[in-house]
Amino acid sequence: MYMLGLGLIAGIIGKFLTPGRDPGGCIITIIIGIAGSFLGGYIASLLGWGGTTGALDLRSIGISVLGVVVLLLIFRMFSGKK
């Protein structure tokens, strides 16, 4: 339940930080937000910053938003109009 809430918040913030037209709608953005939470925690662990904590704090949200922005940019690269 925690990761769903964190992913939703991170997805909204990440979408706000990377404006533009995405091929997916709100549901895709939420899914990318949840996946970005996991990716952000993984990247932070690799860099020695620690992962996301068990609470909705600013550090966890920041790490998750980093993951969301990375995923949104990758998603846009591969799903853009040709």
C-alpha positions in Angstrom: 0.0 0.0 0.0 2.9 2.3 0.8 4.5 2.0 -2.6 1.2 2.7 -4.3 0.8 6.0 -2.5 4.4 6.9 -3.0 4.2 6.0 -6.7 1.0 8.1 -7.1 2.6 11.1 -5.5 5.9 10.7 -7.3 4.1 10.1 -10.6 2.2 13.4 -10.2 5.3 15.3 -9.3 7.4 13.7 -12.0 4.7 14.5 -14.6 4.7 18.1 -13.4 8.5 18.3 -13.7 8.6 16.8 -17.2 5.7 18.4 -19.0 4.6 17.3 -22.4 2.3 15.0 -24.2 2.7 11.4 -23.2 1.3 8.5 -25.2 -0.4 7.1 -22.1 -3.0 8.6 -19.9 -3.3 8.9 -16.1 -3.2 5.2 -15.5 0.0 4.8 -17.4 1.5 7.7 -15.5 0.5 6.1 -12.2 2.1 2.8 -13.3 5.3 4.6 -14.3 5.2 6.4 -10.9 5.1 3.1 -9.1 7.8 1.6 -11.2 9.8 4.8 -10.8 9.6 4.5 -7.0 11.3 1.1 -7.3 13.8 2.3 -9.8 14.6 5.4 -7.7 15.2 3.3 -4.7 17.4 0.9 -6.6 19.5 3.8 -8.1 19.8 5.4 -4.7 21.0 2.1 -3.2 23.6 1.7 -5.9 24.9 5.2 -5.3 25.1 4.6 -1.5 22.3 7.0 -0.6 20.1 4.2 0.8 16.7 3.2 -0.6 13.2 4.5 0.0 12.1 4.3 3.6 8.9 2.9 5.0 7.3 6.3 5.4 6.1 9.1 3.1 8.9 11.5 3.8 10.6 14.0 1.6 13.7 11.8 1.0 11.6 8.9 -0.2 9.5 11.1 -2.4 12.6 12.8 -3.9 14.3 9.5 -4.7 11.0 8.2 -6.2 10.6 11.4 -8.3 14.1 10.9 -9.7 13.1 7.4 -10.8 9.9 8.6 -12.3 11.6 11.4 -14.3 14.1 8.9 -15.7 11.3 6.4 -16.7 9.2 9.1 -18.2 12.1 10.3 -20.4 12.8 6.7 -21.4 9.1 6.0 -22.1 8.9 9.1 -24.3 12.0 8.1 -26.3 10.7 4.7 -27.2 7.0 5.5 -27.6 7.2 8.8 -29.6 5.5 9.3 -32.9 7.4 8.1 -35.9 
